[in-house]
Amino acid sequence: MHPTGDIIDIPLTQQERELLGRGLQEWSGPASCADGLAVAMGFDSLEDFFAQSRRVQAALAGGEPLSPTDWLRTLLATEIVFVSDVLGSGTDWSSATGFTDEYRIQVLRAVQRKILATTAGAPQRWLGAIHPRTTQ
């Protein structure tokens, strides 16, 4: 069993995996995460966030499957760091990563669709029950 539950393979492109990996990496650079935000994103603490981020980055780079929890926390962390000027890289994303916002938002939307469709119905402890868009 995986540290955060059963694993699932989501067929992401290299660019999509790169976006998620870079989203996690940004928290060690221009963006600054606090303990409360790490917990709100589903981690036990800021220390746990960085430990899990390293593990997930390696899995993303290797094309490995992840647990629904890993997929959803990684997506959330990437969404925040990409968009928020208050908490994340925000408007500095392009200069920090070398990728335009226009291109990356298209990639992010594709990732959102794939992850949410594949993990629909997965119980998530930090969300209280089931994540949104589980059933129609």
N, CA, C and O atoms as CSV, one atom per row, in Angstrom:
chain,resi,resn,atom,element,x,y,z
A,1,MET,N,N,0.838,-1.186,0.000
A,1,MET,CA,C,0.000,0.000,0.000
A,1,MET,C,C,0.880,1.245,0.000
A,1,MET,O,O,1.898,1.301,0.690
A,2,HIS,N,N,0.483,2.222,-0.768
A,2,HIS,CA,C,1.145,3.518,-0.884
A,2,HIS,C,C,0.986,4.287,0.434
A,2,HIS,O,O,0.000,4.078,1.140
A,3,PRO,N,N,1.942,5.182,0.788
A,3,PRO,CA,C,1.840,5.917,2.060
A,3,PRO,C,C,0.528,6.682,2.237
A,3,PRO,O,O,0.086,6.882,3.368
A,4,THR,N,N,-0.101,7.114,1.140
A,4,THR,CA,C,-1.336,7.898,1.262
A,4,THR,C,C,-2.529,7.183,0.642
A,4,THR,O,O,-3.498,7.837,0.256
A,5,GLY,N,N,-2.483,5.863,0.539
A,5,GLY,CA,C,-3.625,5.106,0.038
A,5,GLY,C,C,-3.329,4.379,-1.252
A,5,GLY,O,O,-2.183,4.314,-1.697
A,6,ASP,N,N,-4.373,3.830,-1.852
A,6,ASP,CA,C,-4.243,3.122,-3.121
A,6,ASP,C,C,-3.739,4.077,-4.194
A,6,ASP,O,O,-3.994,5.280,-4.137
A,7,ILE,N,N,-3.030,3.539,-5.158
A,7,ILE,CA,C,-2.491,4.395,-6.218
A,7,ILE,C,C,-3.303,4.247,-7.499
A,7,ILE,O,O,-3.882,3.197,-7.777
A,8,ILE,N,N,-3.328,5.316,-8.259
A,8,ILE,CA,C,-3.993,5.316,-9.557
A,8,ILE,C,C,-3.083,6.013,-10.559
A,8,ILE,O,O,-2.364,6.957,-10.230
A,9,ASP,N,N,-3.138,5.527,-11.766
A,9,ASP,CA,C,-2.347,6.120,-12.837
A,9,ASP,C,C,-3.240,7.051,-13.641
A,9,ASP,O,O,-4.258,6.625,-14.186
A,10,ILE,N,N,-2.869,8.295,-13.712
A,10,ILE,CA,C,-3.597,9.268,-14.527
A,10,ILE,C,C,-2.700,9.580,-15.716
A,10,ILE,O,O,-1.575,10.047,-15.537
A,11,PRO,N,N,-3.181,9.330,-16.914
A,11,PRO,CA,C,-2.332,9.514,-18.099
A,11,PRO,C,C,-2.110,10.994,-18.436
A,11,PRO,O,O,-2.802,11.573,-19.274
A,12,LEU,N,N,-1.136,11.575,-17.764
A,12,LEU,CA,C,-0.779,12.968,-18.013
A,12,LEU,C,C,0.355,13.038,-19.019
A,12,LEU,O,O,1.191,12.137,-19.094
A,13,THR,N,N,0.376,14.104,-19.783
A,13,THR,CA,C,1.482,14.343,-20.704
A,13,THR,C,C,2.710,14.767,-19.904
A,13,THR,O,O,2.612,15.064,-18.713
A,14,GLN,N,N,3.841,14.794,-20.553
A,14,GLN,CA,C,5.069,15.259,-19.910
A,14,GLN,C,C,4.917,16.706,-19.439
A,14,GLN,O,O,5.365,17.056,-18.348
A,15,GLN,N,N,4.284,17.542,-20.262
A,15,GLN,CA,C,4.084,18.944,-19.901
A,15,GLN,C,C,3.169,19.075,-18.677
A,15,GLN,O,O,3.378,19.951,-17.838
A,16,GLU,N,N,2.169,18.217,-18.576
A,16,GLU,CA,C,1.252,18.262,-17.442
A,16,GLU,C,C,1.959,17.828,-16.155
A,16,GLU,O,O,1.778,18.439,-15.102
A,17,ARG,N,N,2.765,16.770,-16.253
A,17,ARG,CA,C,3.529,16.329,-15.080
A,17,ARG,C,C,4.554,17.392,-14.681
A,17,ARG,O,O,4.788,17.628,-13.496
A,18,GLU,N,N,5.155,18.024,-15.678
A,18,GLU,CA,C,6.132,19.078,-15.413
A,18,GLU,C,C,5.474,20.256,-14.692
A,18,GLU,O,O,6.057,20.824,-13.769
A,19,LEU,N,N,4.272,20.620,-15.110
A,19,LEU,CA,C,3.553,21.714,-14.454
A,19,LEU,C,C,3.324,21.402,-12.976
A,19,LEU,O,O,3.571,22.249,-12.118
A,20,LEU,N,N,2.856,20.198,-12.675
A,20,LEU,CA,C,2.601,19.823,-11.286
A,20,LEU,C,C,3.892,19.787,-10.470
A,20,LEU,O,O,3.926,20.252,-9.331
A,21,GLY,N,N,4.944,19.235,-11.053
A,21,GLY,CA,C,6.226,19.199,-10.359
A,21,GLY,C,C,6.756,20.596,-10.086
A,21,GLY,O,O,7.271,20.879,-9.004
A,22,ARG,N,N,6.623,21.463,-11.075
A,22,ARG,CA,C,7.086,22.848,-10.905
A,22,ARG,C,C,6.216,23.588,-9.900
A,22,ARG,O,O,6.695,24.442,-9.154
A,23,GLY,N,N,4.910,23.243,-9.892
A,23,GLY,CA,C,4.028,23.850,-8.908
A,23,GLY,C,C,4.475,23.548,-7.486
A,23,GLY,O,O,4.446,24.430,-6.627
A,24,LEU,N,N,4.883,22.323,-7.229
A,24,LEU,CA,C,5.398,21.972,-5.902
A,24,LEU,C,C,6.740,22.637,-5.639
A,24,LEU,O,O,6.997,23.109,-4.532
A,25,GLN,N,N,7.581,22.674,-6.639
A,25,GLN,CA,C,8.918,23.254,-6.497
A,25,GLN,C,C,8.866,24.744,-6.170
A,25,GLN,O,O,9.715,25.249,-5.436
A,26,GLU,N,N,7.879,25.444,-6.710
A,26,GLU,CA,C,7.764,26.883,-6.480
A,26,GLU,C,C,7.629,27.243,-5.007
A,26,GLU,O,O,8.002,28.342,-4.597
A,27,TRP,N,N,7.093,26.313,-4.203
A,27,TRP,CA,C,6.944,26.589,-2.774
A,27,TRP,C,C,8.286,26.664,-2.066
A,27,TRP,O,O,8.363,27.163,-0.943
A,28,SER,N,N,9.344,26.178,-2.703
A,28,SER,CA,C,10.692,26.282,-2.138
A,28,SER,C,C,11.433,27.489,-2.687
A,28,SER,O,O,12.585,27.729,-2.327
A,29,GLY,N,N,10.784,28.244,-3.551
A,29,GLY,CA,C,11.423,29.398,-4.183
A,29,GLY,C,C,10.667,30.666,-3.899
A,29,GLY,O,O,10.595,31.106,-2.752
A,30,PRO,N,N,10.094,31.267,-4.940
A,30,PRO,CA,C,9.432,32.553,-4.774
A,30,PRO,C,C,8.235,32.518,-3.826
A,30,PRO,O,O,7.977,33.494,-3.122
A,31,ALA,N,N,7.511,31.418,-3.803
A,31,ALA,CA,C,6.341,31.315,-2.931
A,31,ALA,C,C,6.773,30.856,-1.551
A,31,ALA,O,O,7.783,30.169,-1.399
A,32,SER,N,N,6.009,31.236,-0.561
A,32,SER,CA,C,6.334,30.869,0.810
A,32,SER,C,C,5.107,30.267,1.479
A,32,SER,O,O,4.072,30.923,1.600
A,33,CYS,N,N,5.224,29.039,1.905
A,33,CYS,CA,C,4.115,28.325,2.527
A,33,CYS,C,C,4.267,28.370,4.046
A,33,CYS,O,O,5.364,28.193,4.575
A,34,ALA,N,N,3.171,28.606,4.730
A,34,ALA,CA,C,3.155,28.566,6.192
A,34,ALA,C,C,2.489,27.263,6.643
A,34,ALA,O,O,1.838,26.580,5.853
A,35,ASP,N,N,2.661,26.936,7.905
A,35,ASP,CA,C,2.120,25.700,8.449
A,35,ASP,C,C,0.603,25.615,8.257
A,35,ASP,O,O,0.087,24.564,7.877
A,36,GLY,N,N,-0.100,26.693,8.512
A,36,GLY,CA,C,-1.556,26.695,8.375
A,36,GLY,C,C,-2.009,26.415,6.953
A,36,GLY,O,O,-2.984,25.693,6.747
A,37,LEU,N,N,-1.320,26.972,5.974
A,37,LEU,CA,C,-1.667,26.721,4.585
A,37,LEU,C,C,-1.370,25.275,4.211
A,37,LEU,O,O,-2.157,24.637,3.512
A,38,ALA,N,N,-0.241,24.761,4.673
A,38,ALA,CA,C,0.095,23.361,4.400
A,38,ALA,C,C,-1.008,22.440,4.939
A,38,ALA,O,O,-1.410,21.493,4.264
A,39,VAL,N,N,-1.489,22.715,6.139
A,39,VAL,CA,C,-2.560,21.911,6.725
A,39,VAL,C,C,-3.842,22.080,5.918
A,39,VAL,O,O,-4.546,21.102,5.666
A,40,ALA,N,N,-4.153,23.305,5.510
A,40,ALA,CA,C,-5.356,23.547,4.707
A,40,ALA,C,C,-5.301,22.808,3.369
A,40,ALA,O,O,-6.337,22.436,2.819
A,41,MET,N,N,-4.088,22.596,2.847
A,41,MET,CA,C,-3.933,21.862,1.594
A,41,MET,C,C,-3.933,20.351,1.804
A,41,MET,O,O,-3.813,19.591,0.842
A,42,GLY,N,N,-4.067,19.911,3.058
A,42,GLY,CA,C,-4.203,18.482,3.324
A,42,GLY,C,C,-2.978,17.800,3.881
A,42,GLY,O,O,-2.948,16.573,3.976
A,43,PHE,N,N,-1.978,18.551,4.247
A,43,PHE,CA,C,-0.759,17.973,4.814
A,43,PHE,C,C,-0.818,18.077,6.334
A,43,PHE,O,O,-1.582,18.878,6.872
A,44,ASP,N,N,-0.019,17.277,7.023
A,44,ASP,CA,C,-0.019,17.296,8.482
A,44,ASP,C,C,0.645,18.549,9.034
A,44,ASP,O,O,0.288,19.020,10.113
A,45,SER,N,N,1.608,19.088,8.296
A,45,SER,CA,C,2.371,20.249,8.749
A,45,SER,C,C,3.186,20.769,7.565
A,45,SER,O,O,3.177,20.181,6.484
A,46,LEU,N,N,3.879,21.863,7.783
A,46,LEU,CA,C,4.759,22.392,6.739
A,46,LEU,C,C,5.887,21.405,6.444
A,46,LEU,O,O,6.266,21.211,5.289
A,47,GLU,N,N,6.413,20.791,7.488
A,47,GLU,CA,C,7.467,19.783,7.310
A,47,GLU,C,C,6.960,18.613,6.462
A,47,GLU,O,O,7.659,18.128,5.573
A,48,ASP,N,N,5.738,18.173,6.752
A,48,ASP,CA,C,5.130,17.086,5.979
A,48,ASP,C,C,4.917,17.524,4.533
A,48,ASP,O,O,5.142,16.739,3.612
A,49,PHE,N,N,4.490,18.757,4.324
A,49,PHE,CA,C,4.301,19.282,2.974
A,49,PHE,C,C,5.583,19.147,2.150
A,49,PHE,O,O,5.552,18.657,1.022
A,50,PHE,N,N,6.700,19.580,2.715
A,50,PHE,CA,C,7.956,19.514,1.964
A,50,PHE,C,C,8.427,18.076,1.761
A,50,PHE,O,O,8.955,17.744,0.700
A,51,ALA,N,N,8.244,17.228,2.753
A,51,ALA,CA,C,8.627,15.818,2.602
A,51,ALA,C,C,7.783,15.141,1.524
A,51,ALA,O,O,8.315,14.442,0.662
A,52,GLN,N,N,6.471,15.351,1.574
A,52,GLN,CA,C,5.578,14.754,0.584
A,52,GLN,C,C,5.829,15.350,-0.800
A,52,GLN,O,O,5.745,14.646,-1.806
A,53,SER,N,N,6.134,16.639,-0.850
A,53,SER,CA,C,6.410,17.296,-2.137
A,53,SER,C,C,7.614,16.668,-2.826
A,53,SER,O,O,7.586,16.432,-4.034
A,54,ARG,N,N,8.663,16.399,-2.071
A,54,ARG,CA,C,9.855,15.763,-2.653
A,54,ARG,C,C,9.514,14.382,-3.210
A,54,ARG,O,O,9.949,14.024,-4.305
A,55,ARG,N,N,8.741,13.613,-2.459
A,55,ARG,CA,C,8.341,12.273,-2.894
A,55,ARG,C,C,7.485,12.351,-4.153
A,55,ARG,O,O,7.703,11.598,-5.102
A,56,VAL,N,N,6.515,13.257,-4.163
A,56,VAL,CA,C,5.616,13.387,-5.305
A,56,VAL,C,C,6.351,13.925,-6.526
A,56,VAL,O,O,6.096,13.473,-7.642
A,57,GLN,N,N,7.254,14.875,-6.339
A,57,GLN,CA,C,8.033,15.388,-7.472
A,57,GLN,C,C,8.821,14.270,-8.140
A,57,GLN,O,O,8.880,14.196,-9.367
A,58,ALA,N,N,9.419,13.410,-7.345
A,58,ALA,CA,C,10.172,12.285,-7.903
A,58,ALA,C,C,9.238,11.342,-8.663
A,58,ALA,O,O,9.587,10.857,-9.739
A,59,ALA,N,N,8.062,11.085,-8.110
A,59,ALA,CA,C,7.093,10.203,-8.778
A,59,ALA,C,C,6.602,10.822,-10.084
A,59,ALA,O,O,6.467,10.123,-11.088
A,60,LEU,N,N,6.334,12.121,-10.075
A,60,LEU,CA,C,5.894,12.805,-11.295
A,60,LEU,C,C,6.969,12.731,-12.370
A,60,LEU,O,O,6.673,12.441,-13.529
A,61,ALA,N,N,8.205,12.992,-11.990
A,61,ALA,CA,C,9.311,12.953,-12.947
A,61,ALA,C,C,9.506,11.556,-13.524
A,61,ALA,O,O,9.915,11.400,-14.675
A,62,GLY,N,N,9.210,10.544,-12.714
A,62,GLY,CA,C,9.368,9.159,-13.163
A,62,GLY,C,C,8.136,8.578,-13.838
A,62,GLY,O,O,8.130,7.408,-14.222
A,63,GLY,N,N,7.082,9.394,-13.989
A,63,GLY,CA,C,5.862,8.917,-14.624
A,63,GLY,C,C,5.107,7.893,-13.798
A,63,GLY,O,O,4.356,7.084,-14.343
A,64,GLU,N,N,5.300,7.921,-12.496
A,64,GLU,CA,C,4.691,6.928,-11.609
A,64,GLU,C,C,3.274,7.322,-11.206
A,64,GLU,O,O,2.931,8.504,-11.214
A,65,PRO,N,N,2.449,6.333,-10.854
A,65,PRO,CA,C,1.105,6.623,-10.348
A,65,PRO,C,C,1.187,7.182,-8.927
A,65,PRO,O,O,2.196,7.024,-8.240
A,66,LEU,N,N,0.112,7.834,-8.504
A,66,LEU,CA,C,0.025,8.399,-7.163
A,66,LEU,C,C,-1.330,8.036,-6.561
A,66,LEU,O,O,-2.210,7.519,-7.250
A,67,SER,N,N,-1.481,8.309,-5.285
A,67,SER,CA,C,-2.773,8.097,-4.637
A,67,SER,C,C,-3.705,9.256,-4.988
A,67,SER,O,O,-3.235,10.326,-5.375
A,68,PRO,N,N,-5.012,9.058,-4.859
A,68,PRO,CA,C,-5.930,10.181,-5.068
A,68,PRO,C,C,-5.582,11.381,-4.181
A,68,PRO,O,O,-5.670,12.528,-4.618
A,69,THR,N,N,-5.189,11.108,-2.940
A,69,THR,CA,C,-4.794,12.192,-2.033
A,69,THR,C,C,-3.614,12.961,-2.594
A,69,THR,O,O,-3.612,14.192,-2.592
A,70,ASP,N,N,-2.605,12.239,-3.075
A,70,ASP,CA,C,-1.440,12.917,-3.664
A,70,ASP,C,C,-1.826,13.755,-4.873
A,70,ASP,O,O,-1.391,14.900,-5.003
A,71,TRP,N,N,-2.644,13.187,-5.762
A,71,TRP,CA,C,-3.053,13.921,-6.961
A,71,TRP,C,C,-3.776,15.209,-6.590
A,71,TRP,O,O,-3.482,16.272,-7.136
A,72,LEU,N,N,-4.723,15.110,-5.659
A,72,LEU,CA,C,-5.532,16.276,-5.310
A,72,LEU,C,C,-4.741,17.330,-4.551
A,72,LEU,O,O,-4.899,18.523,-4.810
A,73,ARG,N,N,-3.892,16.908,-3.617
A,73,ARG,CA,C,-3.076,17.888,-2.891
A,73,ARG,C,C,-2.088,18.581,-3.823
A,73,ARG,O,O,-1.842,19.781,-3.695
A,74,THR,N,N,-1.529,17.826,-4.752
A,74,THR,CA,C,-0.586,18.406,-5.709
A,74,THR,C,C,-1.283,19.401,-6.616
A,74,THR,O,O,-0.748,20.474,-6.896
A,75,LEU,N,N,-2.466,19.054,-7.074
A,75,LEU,CA,C,-3.239,19.976,-7.909
A,75,LEU,C,C,-3.553,21.250,-7.136
A,75,LEU,O,O,-3.357,22.347,-7.659
A,76,LEU,N,N,-4.031,21.131,-5.914
A,76,LEU,CA,C,-4.368,22.301,-5.113
A,76,LEU,C,C,-3.142,23.181,-4.865
A,76,LEU,O,O,-3.220,24.401,-5.005
A,77,ALA,N,N,-2.027,22.579,-4.502
A,77,ALA,CA,C,-0.811,23.351,-4.257
A,77,ALA,C,C,-0.369,24.087,-5.522
A,77,ALA,O,O,0.099,25.224,-5.455
A,78,THR,N,N,-0.520,23.431,-6.672
A,78,THR,CA,C,-0.146,24.054,-7.947
A,78,THR,C,C,-1.104,25.189,-8.291
A,78,THR,O,O,-0.672,26.251,-8.740
A,79,GLU,N,N,-2.394,24.972,-8.084
A,79,GLU,CA,C,-3.375,26.022,-8.368
A,79,GLU,C,C,-3.072,27.281,-7.546
A,79,GLU,O,O,-3.087,28.392,-8.075
A,80,ILE,N,N,-2.799,27.098,-6.265
A,80,ILE,CA,C,-2.536,28.241,-5.392
A,80,ILE,C,C,-1.249,28.951,-5.786
A,80,ILE,O,O,-1.231,30.175,-5.917
A,81,VAL,N,N,-0.186,28.203,-5.973
A,81,VAL,CA,C,1.106,28.834,-6.263
A,81,VAL,C,C,1.111,29.515,-7.629
A,81,VAL,O,O,1.778,30.534,-7.809
A,82,PHE,N,N,0.377,28.966,-8.585
A,82,PHE,CA,C,0.327,29.521,-9.934
A,82,PHE,C,C,-0.483,30.812,-9.976
A,82,PHE,O,O,-0.087,31.768,-10.642
A,83,VAL,N,N,-1.596,30.848,-9.283
A,83,VAL,CA,C,-2.539,31.952,-9.431
A,83,VAL,C,C,-2.382,33.037,-8.369
A,83,VAL,O,O,-2.517,34.218,-8.688
A,84,SER,N,N,-2.107,32.681,-7.141
A,84,SER,CA,C,-2.153,33.648,-6.054
A,84,SER,C,C,-0.902,34.514,-5.961
A,84,SER,O,O,0.217,34.010,-5.872
A,85,ASP,N,N,-1.117,35.830,-5.984
A,85,ASP,CA,C,-0.034,36.777,-5.717
A,85,ASP,C,C,0.163,36.946,-4.213
A,85,ASP,O,O,1.239,37.346,-3.768
A,86,VAL,N,N,-0.859,36.647,-3.441
A,86,VAL,CA,C,-0.793,36.792,-1.994
A,86,VAL,C,C,-0.009,35.640,-1.366
A,86,VAL,O,O,0.829,35.863,-0.492
A,87,LEU,N,N,-0.277,34.414,-1.808
A,87,LEU,CA,C,0.340,33.237,-1.202
A,87,LEU,C,C,1.368,32.546,-2.094
A,87,LEU,O,O,2.277,31.883,-1.595
A,88,GLY,N,N,1.228,32.697,-3.403
A,88,GLY,CA,C,2.076,31.942,-4.319
A,88,GLY,C,C,2.968,32.811,-5.179
A,88,GLY,O,O,3.315,33.931,-4.805
A,89,SER,N,N,3.333,32.286,-6.332
A,89,SER,CA,C,4.171,33.008,-7.284
A,89,SER,C,C,3.365,34.024,-8.090
A,89,SER,O,O,3.871,35.084,-8.461
A,90,GLY,N,N,2.101,33.682,-8.353
A,90,GLY,CA,C,1.204,34.609,-9.037
A,90,GLY,C,C,1.782,35.207,-10.302
A,90,GLY,O,O,2.170,34.488,-11.223
A,91,THR,N,N,1.835,36.520,-10.340
A,91,THR,CA,C,2.297,37.213,-11.546
A,91,THR,C,C,3.783,36.996,-11.811
A,91,THR,O,O,4.269,37.320,-12.894
A,92,ASP,N,N,4.505,36.457,-10.845
A,92,ASP,CA,C,5.928,36.146,-11.049
A,92,ASP,C,C,6.130,34.757,-11.648
A,92,ASP,O,O,7.261,34.376,-11.952
A,93,TRP,N,N,5.041,33.989,-11.824
A,93,TRP,CA,C,5.138,32.614,-12.317
A,93,TRP,C,C,5.932,32.543,-13.616
A,93,TRP,O,O,6.838,31.718,-13.739
A,94,SER,N,N,5.609,33.390,-14.582
A,94,SER,CA,C,6.279,33.330,-15.885
A,94,SER,C,C,7.778,33.571,-15.766
A,94,SER,O,O,8.575,32.832,-16.343
A,95,SER,N,N,8.162,34.600,-15.023
A,95,SER,CA,C,9.600,34.880,-14.898
A,95,SER,C,C,10.304,33.825,-14.053
A,95,SER,O,O,11.480,33.537,-14.274
A,96,ALA,N,N,9.598,33.253,-13.093
A,96,ALA,CA,C,10.208,32.235,-12.228
A,96,ALA,C,C,10.351,30.892,-12.935
A,96,ALA,O,O,11.303,30.154,-12.680
A,97,THR,N,N,9.398,30.567,-13.830
A,97,THR,CA,C,9.406,29.244,-14.450
A,97,THR,C,C,9.831,29.242,-15.915
A,97,THR,O,O,10.217,28.203,-16.449
A,98,GLY,N,N,9.762,30.407,-16.566
A,98,GLY,CA,C,10.108,30.479,-17.982
A,98,GLY,C,C,8.978,30.086,-18.912
A,98,GLY,O,O,9.187,29.963,-20.118
A,99,PHE,N,N,7.782,29.886,-18.373
A,99,PHE,CA,C,6.620,29.516,-19.178
A,99,PHE,C,C,5.571,30.616,-19.100
A,99,PHE,O,O,5.341,31.188,-18.034
A,100,THR,N,N,4.943,30.908,-20.217
A,100,THR,CA,C,3.926,31.951,-20.228
A,100,THR,C,C,2.675,31.507,-19.483
A,100,THR,O,O,2.350,30.321,-19.421
A,101,ASP,N,N,1.987,32.487,-18.923
A,101,ASP,CA,C,0.732,32.197,-18.236
A,101,ASP,C,C,-0.287,31.601,-19.194
A,101,ASP,O,O,-1.008,30.667,-18.841
A,102,GLU,N,N,-0.346,32.137,-20.396
A,102,GLU,CA,C,-1.337,31.682,-21.370
A,102,GLU,C,C,-1.176,30.190,-21.671
A,102,GLU,O,O,-2.158,29.448,-21.708
A,103,TYR,N,N,0.046,29.766,-21.880
A,103,TYR,CA,C,0.303,28.358,-22.167
A,103,TYR,C,C,0.004,27.496,-20.938
A,103,TYR,O,O,-0.653,26.460,-21.043
A,104,ARG,N,N,0.484,27.926,-19.790
A,104,ARG,CA,C,0.348,27.114,-18.582
A,104,ARG,C,C,-1.094,27.019,-18.094
A,104,ARG,O,O,-1.468,26.006,-17.504
A,105,ILE,N,N,-1.909,28.038,-18.322
A,105,ILE,CA,C,-3.303,27.922,-17.901
A,105,ILE,C,C,-4.017,26.863,-18.735
A,105,ILE,O,O,-4.894,26.162,-18.230
A,106,GLN,N,N,-3.651,26.743,-19.998
A,106,GLN,CA,C,-4.227,25.681,-20.835
A,106,GLN,C,C,-3.815,24.311,-20.301
A,106,GLN,O,O,-4.632,23.394,-20.226
A,107,VAL,N,N,-2.555,24.183,-19.935
A,107,VAL,CA,C,-2.059,22.916,-19.382
A,107,VAL,C,C,-2.734,22.640,-18.043
A,107,VAL,O,O,-3.147,21.512,-17.776
A,108,LEU,N,N,-2.847,23.666,-17.201
A,108,LEU,CA,C,-3.492,23.495,-15.899
A,108,LEU,C,C,-4.939,23.051,-16.050
A,108,LEU,O,O,-5.386,22.169,-15.317
A,109,ARG,N,N,-5.671,23.631,-16.971
A,109,ARG,CA,C,-7.071,23.231,-17.183
A,109,ARG,C,C,-7.169,21.763,-17.610
A,109,ARG,O,O,-8.072,21.051,-17.170
A,110,ALA,N,N,-6.262,21.316,-18.449
A,110,ALA,CA,C,-6.254,19.911,-18.865
A,110,ALA,C,C,-5.968,19.003,-17.665
A,110,ALA,O,O,-6.595,17.955,-17.513
A,111,VAL,N,N,-5.029,19.407,-16.824
A,111,VAL,CA,C,-4.687,18.627,-15.630
A,111,VAL,C,C,-5.879,18.576,-14.676
A,111,VAL,O,O,-6.197,17.517,-14.133
A,112,GLN,N,N,-6.533,19.714,-14.472
A,112,GLN,CA,C,-7.696,19.744,-13.589
A,112,GLN,C,C,-8.760,18.759,-14.054
A,112,GLN,O,O,-9.294,17.989,-13.255
A,113,ARG,N,N,-9.064,18.784,-15.338
A,113,ARG,CA,C,-10.091,17.883,-15.866
A,113,ARG,C,C,-9.714,16.418,-15.635
A,113,ARG,O,O,-10.544,15.622,-15.195
A,114,LYS,N,N,-8.480,16.073,-15.927
A,114,LYS,CA,C,-8.044,14.681,-15.797
A,114,LYS,C,C,-8.043,14.219,-14.340
A,114,LYS,O,O,-8.559,13.147,-14.026
A,115,ILE,N,N,-7.467,15.025,-13.460
A,115,ILE,CA,C,-7.367,14.618,-12.052
A,115,ILE,C,C,-8.740,14.554,-11.408
A,115,ILE,O,O,-9.050,13.585,-10.715
A,116,LEU,N,N,-9.563,15.563,-11.621
A,116,LEU,CA,C,-10.882,15.562,-10.987
A,116,LEU,C,C,-11.772,14.453,-11.526
A,116,LEU,O,O,-12.543,13.864,-10.769
A,117,ALA,N,N,-11.684,14.157,-12.806
A,117,ALA,CA,C,-12.482,13.070,-13.377
A,117,ALA,C,C,-12.033,11.713,-12.837
A,117,ALA,O,O,-12.859,10.833,-12.596
A,118,THR,N,N,-10.748,11.549,-12.652
A,118,THR,CA,C,-10.211,10.260,-12.216
A,118,THR,C,C,-10.367,10.035,-10.720
A,118,THR,O,O,-10.529,8.895,-10.285
A,119,THR,N,N,-10.322,11.088,-9.929
A,119,THR,CA,C,-10.388,10.942,-8.474
A,119,THR,C,C,-11.779,11.201,-7.922
A,119,THR,O,O,-11.965,11.185,-6.705
A,120,ALA,N,N,-12.753,11.438,-8.776
A,120,ALA,CA,C,-14.116,11.723,-8.309
A,120,ALA,C,C,-14.599,10.633,-7.359
A,120,ALA,O,O,-14.502,9.442,-7.654
A,121,GLY,N,N,-15.112,11.058,-6.229
A,121,GLY,CA,C,-15.623,10.122,-5.239
A,121,GLY,C,C,-14.599,9.663,-4.230
A,121,GLY,O,O,-14.935,8.948,-3.286
A,122,ALA,N,N,-13.350,10.063,-4.412
A,122,ALA,CA,C,-12.310,9.641,-3.473
A,122,ALA,C,C,-12.460,10.404,-2.154
A,122,ALA,O,O,-12.477,11.635,-2.155
A,123,PRO,N,N,-12.569,9.690,-1.031
A,123,PRO,CA,C,-12.670,10.384,0.255
A,123,PRO,C,C,-11.383,11.131,0.563
A,123,PRO,O,O,-10.290,10.600,0.367
A,124,GLN,N,N,-11.507,12.329,1.031
A,124,GLN,CA,C,-10.347,13.140,1.371
A,124,GLN,C,C,-10.526,13.681,2.782
A,124,GLN,O,O,-11.461,14.439,3.041
A,125,ARG,N,N,-9.647,13.302,3.687
A,125,ARG,CA,C,-9.808,13.643,5.099
A,125,ARG,C,C,-9.829,15.148,5.336
A,125,ARG,O,O,-10.569,15.617,6.202
A,126,TRP,N,N,-9.039,15.919,4.592
A,126,TRP,CA,C,-8.990,17.349,4.867
A,126,TRP,C,C,-10.180,18.091,4.287
A,126,TRP,O,O,-10.426,19.240,4.652
A,127,LEU,N,N,-10.927,17.456,3.387
A,127,LEU,CA,C,-12.125,18.079,2.834
A,127,LEU,C,C,-13.366,17.672,3.612
A,127,LEU,O,O,-14.458,18.174,3.346
A,128,GLY,N,N,-13.210,16.782,4.552
A,128,GLY,CA,C,-14.309,16.382,5.385
A,128,GLY,C,C,-15.070,15.166,4.892
A,128,GLY,O,O,-15.703,14.481,5.695
A,129,ALA,N,N,-15.031,14.881,3.627
A,129,ALA,CA,C,-15.768,13.716,3.112
A,129,ALA,C,C,-15.340,13.415,1.680
A,129,ALA,O,O,-14.312,12.780,1.448
A,130,ILE,N,N,-16.124,13.871,0.744
A,130,ILE,CA,C,-15.903,13.580,-0.661
A,130,ILE,C,C,-15.625,14.875,-1.396
A,130,ILE,O,O,-16.299,15.877,-1.159
A,131,HIS,N,N,-14.644,14.869,-2.282
A,131,HIS,CA,C,-14.346,16.128,-2.968
A,131,HIS,C,C,-15.444,16.482,-3.967
A,131,HIS,O,O,-16.190,15.608,-4.406
A,132,PRO,N,N,-15.543,17.756,-4.326
A,132,PRO,CA,C,-16.603,18.216,-5.221
A,132,PRO,C,C,-16.606,17.460,-6.552
A,132,PRO,O,O,-15.613,16.850,-6.948
A,133,ARG,N,N,-17.736,17.522,-7.212
A,133,ARG,CA,C,-17.923,16.917,-8.529
A,133,ARG,C,C,-17.842,15.400,-8.496
A,133,ARG,O,O,-17.369,14.777,-9.446
A,134,THR,N,N,-18.303,14.806,-7.401
A,134,THR,CA,C,-18.200,13.357,-7.289
A,134,THR,C,C,-19.257,12.642,-8.108
A,134,THR,O,O,-18.956,11.685,-8.822
A,135,THR,N,N,-20.469,13.094,-8.007
A,135,THR,CA,C,-21.534,12.454,-8.781
A,135,THR,C,C,-22.452,13.531,-9.343
A,135,THR,O,O,-22.538,14.640,-8.817
A,136,GLN,N,N,-23.113,13.184,-10.393
A,136,GLN,CA,C,-24.038,14.154,-11.000
A,136,GLN,C,C,-25.449,13.795,-10.618
A,136,GLN,O,O,-26.391,14.478,-11.020
